[in-house]
Amino acid sequence: MRLPQKSFAYSAIKHTLIYKAVTILKMDNTQIEPEEDFASAWEAMGQDSSIAVPSKGDIREGTIISARGDEILVDIGAKEDAVVSSYDLQHMSNEERRELQVGKKLYVYVTRSEDRDSELVVSINLARAYADWQEAEKLRESAEPVQCTVTGSNKGGLVCNWRGLQGFIPLSQISGLGSRDTSSQDALAAYMDMELTVKIIEVNRRRRRLIMSERAARRESRSHLREQLLASLQEGQLRTGTVSSLRDFGAFVDLGGIDGLVHISEISWSRIQHPSEMLSVGQQVEVLVLRLELERQRISLSIKRTTPDPWQTLGDKYRVGQEVNGVITRIVDFGVFVEIEPGIEGLVHQTELADGSFSTPQEQLPSGTPVKLIILAVAPEQHHLSLSLRSEPEAED
């Protein structure tokens, strides 16, 4: 059996306790013989000792007093110096073991209490884990987000590491994935080694259960960003965003925490039938803030107004009587609309279609037909262009 190691601190404590014990016993008129040993004095102190005897499960702060090879001794203020278990050291990284230098203060968990037949054994890893579980419980109560690293996955979700503990993120708590989404199993592989921001939503130390939610953390993050964004937005600002979804009436653009709507009429100076003709989900676009409704958290945006209005230079490029080429874009009862360049659309009234008579424009001029025209009137301020069809439609190739 290895003889217990004694620290200098312990030696000083021992003599101090002997002196106190003798003093107390003398005050109680108890006779003490000079040859009375330290063990008797210790027993006499009992509960009066300022240092409680360590028991299994205690968390103690100590100081490393010896670090030789695979043996680490820690002074935790007990009668005997504590030994860090070899199992503990084997489960430390090389970097962690290099940090175990003489004089380093640290917390340890008592795994075996001292008695006459065994040494005092402690664990550094268990003390760290205990502190981690306590911190996890505090974070669960405060709902403060934390960072974790994904280390694996299974059919139920993601396995991750946080500090020294293993946590789990269920499928239902991952943004974009559902608990019944069978295709999500393939998507989980993409999260391997990824750093995620999560919230701790359940802590059960006894069952070693640590449940986290990436969805809750993202929801709070977006809420915070939304508040900051709304406070900084102003009408007339230019912003960069990402197209998040397309609808028949327009496109939604994510500005970094809140979506704004680009109405279909504000996507392009040219007339389009659907936003998908110009945009795709995930595309980055520059937008102009048209209108803010902060109470309703609604933002109206424009993409076309980030580029010059082609009508502003119309008077410099075209004149009355000029012959131009165009393509028929729309057919109405009173005539046809013709685009002569992107964003510039003029009207050919039914009376200016061509010589001869016919009941409706559809009989002669289907949409998409290329035509030659004469300009009758130019009004850039009113976005108005009057045209006249003076030649037969060109044959398509």
N, C-alpha and C positions, 0 to 999 in steps of 0.2 A: 504493500500500500504506500502511495506517495505521501510524503509528509506535507501537511498544509503549508503553503507559503504565507508569510506575514509581511505586510507593508509597513513602511515607516509611519504612515498615518495611523495604522492600527496600533502600533507599539505605543505611540503617544496617547491614544485613546485608552489603551489598557491601563497605563499608569494613572491616568486621570480618574478612571472609574474606580480603581483600587483605593485611591485617596478619598474619593467621595464616599465609597462604601464604608471605609473605616471611620470617616467623620460621622456619617449617619448613625452607624452602630454605636459609636461612643456617645452620641447625643441620646440614644435610646438606652444608655447604660448597659449595652451589650459588650461582653468581654471578648476581645479578639487576641488570640495568641500570635506572637511574631511569626511562627512558622506556618500560619494559615495561608494556603495557596490562593492563586488567582481565581480558580474555579469557585471556591467558596465565596470569595468577594463578589464574583459575578452573580451567583445565586442570591446573595444578600441584596444586590441592587434590584433584581426582579423588574417590576414595572417602572421603577424610577429611572431606568436607563434611557438616555436620549436616543439610543439606537435600537430599533426593534429588530428582533431576530427575523431574517428573511424567510418567507414561506413560499411554497410552490404557487406560481401564478402572480407573484408580486412583480411590479415594474419598478426598477431601481435605477437611479442615475449613478454612474460610476466613472472611474478613470483607469485607463489602461496603464498598468505598472510593469508589464513584461510582455514582449512580443517576440518570441523565439520559435522559428519554424512553424509547426502546426499547433503551438500552445500559446494561447492568449490569456493572460491573467488580468482580472479587473477588480479594483478595490471598490466595493459598494458599501463600505462602512460596516461590514460584518466582522465576526471573530476570525473568519477565514476568508482569504481571497477567492474570488469566483473564477471558475474556468469556463471559457467559451467552448461549447460542445464542438467536437470534430465534425459532426454532421452539419452544423451551422456553417463552419468554414468551407466545407466542400460545396455548399450551395451559394457561395459568394463568387462574384466575378474577380478576376485578377486585380482590376482597378479598385474594387471595394476592399480587397484584402490589403492592398498597398496603403490604404488610408488608415489602417489600424496600427497607428504608431503610439509609442509610449507618451503618455501625457494627454492623449485625446480623450475628451469627455463624451460620453454616449449613454443611451438608455439600454438596459438589458431586461430580459424577461426570465424570472427564476423558474427553471424546469426541474431542478432537484435541490431540495433544501439540505442544509448541512446537518449532519449528525455524526455519531462516533465512528460509523462504519463507511461513510461515503463523503465525497467532496461536494462542495457547492458548485452546481453547474447552471450556466445561464445561456440564453440565446439572444443574439443581436437581431436576427431576422424576425423572430416572434415579437420582439419589442417594436420593431418598425411596423410590422403588420397590425399590431394592436393600435398604434398611433394612426395608421392609415384608415382603419375601420372607424375610429373616433372622428377623424377628419371627414370621412365619407358621410357619416351621420349628420355632421354639422352642415355640409354642403347640400344634403337632401333637404334639411330644414330651411336653409337660406335660399335654395333654388338657384344658386350661383353656377354658371356653366363652367365646365372643365375640359381639358384636352385629354384624349385617350388615343392609343395606337391599335389599329386592327391587326390581330395576329392570326385569325382564322374565321371560319364560318361553318354553319351546319344548316339543316333544313329549317331551323327556327329563326336564324338571324346571324348576327356577327359576334364573334368573341374578341375581346379587346383587353389591353393592359392599361391600368391607371395606377400610377405609383407602383407599389408592390403587389397590387391586387388584380385578380382577373374579373372582368365585368362582362356583361352580356347585353346586346342591343337587339330586341325582338324585331322581326320583320315589320310589325305594325308601328314601330317607333323609328323607322328609317324613311326619310322623305322620298316620295316617288315610288315606294314599294308598299304592297298590301299584304296582310297576313295570309290571304288566300290566293295570292298571285304566284302561280306555279312557275312562270317564266322568270321570276325574280331570283331563282336559284343560280342561274347563270350570271346574273348581274352582280351578285355578292362577291364573286371572284375579283372584280375590279376594285374592291375596297381594300384588298390585302396590303398591309404596311402603310395604309393611309392614316393621316392624323385627322381626327374628327372632333368637333366641338359638340359636347353632349351635356345633358343634365342628369344627375343621379336621382332616380325616382323611387328606388326601393333598396333598403339596406337590411340584411339579416345576417349578422355575424355568425350566429350559431349554425346556420345552414350554409354559410359561406356564399350568400346570394347577394350579388350586386347588380342591379338592373339599371340601365341607362336609356336615355331617349335622345336621339339625334334630331327627331322631328320637333320636340319641344324646344330644344336649343335654337333650332333654325327659326321657329315661329317667333320666339322672343327677339332674336337678332333682327329679323325682318321688321318687327314692330318698332324696335329701337331705331333702325335705319329709316323707317317710314316717317317717324316723328322728326328726325334730323333733316330728312329730305324736304318735307313739307315746310319746315321752318326756313330753309335756304332757297326754295324755289321762288322765282318771280316771273311774271308774264313778260314775254319778249326775250327770255334767256334761250341760248342754244345749249342743248344737252346731248350726250351720247347714250344710247340705250340699246337694248337687245329685244328683238321681236319675240314675244312670249306666246302669242296665239293669233290666229287669223279667223275672222268672222265675215259673213256676207256684207256687213255694214262697215267694216274697217279692220284695223289691226291694233292689238294691245302691245305696248312697248314697256319693258321693265327698265326703270330708270335707276335701279339699284336699291330696291326696297319697296317700291310702289309702282303699279302699272298706270300708264296713261293711255288714252284712246286717240288713235289717228283715224278720223273718219275717212271713208273711201274717197271722198271728194278732196281730202287734204293729202293724199298719197302722191299724186302726180299731177303735173299741169295737163297731161294728156288724159283723155277720158278712158277709164278702165271699167270692166264689168265685175271684176273680183280682185281683192288684194293680192291673191296668189300670183297674179300676172306680174307684179313688181317685187313682192316680198316673199321671204320664207322664214319659218320659225328658226330662231337661233342667229339670224342675221343681225349684225351691228349696223345701226343707222343713226344719223344725226337728225335731231328733231328741234322744232321751235315750240316753246311753251306759249300756247294761244290764250288759255283761260284757266284760272284756278278757282275751284270751289272747295275751300279748306274745310268747311263744316261737313260736307259730304265726302271729303277726301277724293274728289274727282278732278282729273287733270285732262285738259284737251290739248292735243299736240298736232303739229303739222310737219310733214316731211318735205312737201313740195316747196314750202316757203323758205327752206334753207338754200334754195337755188334761185337765181334771178327770174322774175316774172317775164316770160317771153313776150307778153303783150306790150311791155314797156318800150321795147325797141321796134315794135311793129311798124310805126310810122317812118322809121329810118330805112326800112328794108322793102316796103311795098308802097305802091301808089295806085291811084285810080286808073283803070285802063290797062294795067299790067297783066300779062298772061302768066299763069302759074299752073303747076301740076299738083294734084291732090288725090286722096283716096277717100271714097265714100265710107263714112263711119256709122251713120244713123239715118234711118228713113222714117219720116213722119208724114202726116196727111197733107201738110202744107209745103212740103219740100224735102230736101236732104241736107245733112250736115257733112262737110268735107274737111278733112285735116290736111293742111298744106305743109305743116312741119310739126314736130312734137310739141304739143301744148297749144297749137294755134288751129282752131276749128272755125270754119265759116259756114254760113247758110246760103244755100241755093234755093231761092223761093220757087214754088211750083211754076210760076209764070216765067222763070228764067231758066227752066230746065233745058229746053231745046225747041226748035221749030216743030210744028205739028201738034196734035192733040192726043192725049191718052188719059184714061180715067184716074190712075194712081201711079206714083213714082216707082212702086215695086215692079210694075210691068216692064220697065226699061232699065232701071238702075239698082241692081242688087248690092247689098253691103259688101265692101271690099273692092269695088270696081275702081280702077285708076281712071282719072278724067283730067281733061285740060279745061281751065276756066279763065274767066276775065274778072278782075277785081272791080266791083261797082262802088264800094264805100269802105273806108277804114276809120274805125273809132276805137283807138287803143284804150282810152279811159273807161269806156263801157264794155270792153272785151267783145267788141262786135265787128264782124267782117261780113260784108255782103258780096256774094259771088254770082256769076252767071255762066251757065254752060253753053259754049258756042261751038262745040265740036262733038262728033260722035264718040262714044266710049272707046278707049283703046282696047284692042284684043289682048287677052292675057296670054303669056307665054305657055 
